[in-house]
């Protein structure tokens, strides 16, 4: 029995490595597809004067850049209510779960990101959501259509 395990162990390790690589490749391929589909719709209004202007793949993250045409990131981060704004955007991130372009990512290790920047590319903040979390939204998440 031990001999059989010793003989099989290199095969099991190799199989595990192939499966892990295949999963990474699959996630990357799906991220690239989602990025291409979303990019084709940009720029797009986000909220009030904010604009979703770009989407890119960064590792296992799908990063959507949302620009404020007139805000100042440094001053905004120090403003009263900033934490509430960030919490609100974190909850709103669940809206992405309903997008058809995101659906292929829901069973992957992809992370959905909205990055808010000012006119000079200074970051206000990022909010992140593992795509797998779409299946278990919190009670206060926006309703999905």
N, C-alpha and C positions, 0 to 999 in steps of 0.2 A: 504494500500500500504506500509506504513512504517513498519507495523507489519510483512509483508511478507519479506521485506528487512532484518529486524532484525533476522528473523528466518533463512533466507538463508545465512546470512553473515558468520557464522561459517563454513558452507559447502563450501562457495566460498574460504575462507581462506585455508581450508584443501586441496581443489582441487588445488589451486595455489601452495601450498607447495609441493604437490605430483608432479605436473608438473615441478617445478623447480628442484626437486631432480632427477626426471627422466631425465631431460635434462643434469644435471651434470653427472649422471651415464652413459648416452649415450656418452657424450664427453669423459669421462674416458675410457670407453670400446673402443671407436674408437682410442683414443691416444695409448692405450695398443696394439691394433692391428697394428697400423702404426709403433710403436716402434719395435715390434717383426719382422715385415716384413723388415724394414730397417736394423735392427741389424743383420739379417741373411746375409746381403750383405757386412758386415764390417769385417775388415778394407778395406777402398777403397780410391784410390787416389782422392784428391780434386783439387789441382792446384799446379803445379811445385812440390816442395818437401813436401807440406802439405798433411796430411792424415786425412780423416774422420775416427775416430777410435771407436766412441761409440755414442749411442743415448739412451736417457733416458727420462722418463716422470717425470716432476717436477710440481705438481699441474696441471694446465691446459696448461702447456708448454711442447712442444716436443723439447728437447735440443739435438742438434747434436754437439759433441765435435770434433773440428778440431785441430790437433796438428802440430806445427812446430818443426821439429826434432833438429833445431839448433838456432832458434831465441831467443832473450832475450826480454821479454815483457816490462820490465821497460825502457830499452833503446829505443825500438821501439816506445813506447807511446810518447817519447820526440823527436823523429826524425821529421825532416821537411817532410811534405807530409802525416803524419799519419792520419790527418782528411780526406784527400782525399781517402786514403785507406779504411777507415771505411765507408765513403759514397759509395764507389764503392761496398763494400761488402753488404751494405744495399740494393742497387739496385739489386745486384745479388741474393739476397734472394728470389726474385720473381721466380727464376728458380725452386724452390721447388714446386711451384704451379702446375707445369706440371707433377709431379711424380704421378703415379697411387696410390702409398701408401698414398699420402697426400689427394687425392680426397675425401675420406670419412670425412675429417676434415673441408672441405670448408664451411659447414653450421653450424659449432659449434663455441664455444668460445675459441677454441684452439689457442695457440700462437706458431708460428714456431720460433725457435731460433737456430742460429749458434754461438757457443762459441769457440773462438780461444784462444788456450793456448800454452805456451812454454814447453820445455822439463821438466821443474820443476813444471808444472801445474799452473804457474802464468798466469793470464788472460791478453791477449792483449786487447780484447773487446768482447762484445756480440752484435749481431744485432738481432732484433726481428721484426716479422710481424704477425699481427692477420691473421689467416687462412681466415677469411671472406674478407680480403683486396685483396685476390687473384683475386676476380671478378672485381676489379677496379685498375689495375696496373697503375703506373704513366707513362707518355709518354716516359721517358728515361729508363724504365725497360727493361731487356733483352727480346728478342722475345721468345715466347713459341712455342715449336714444335707442 
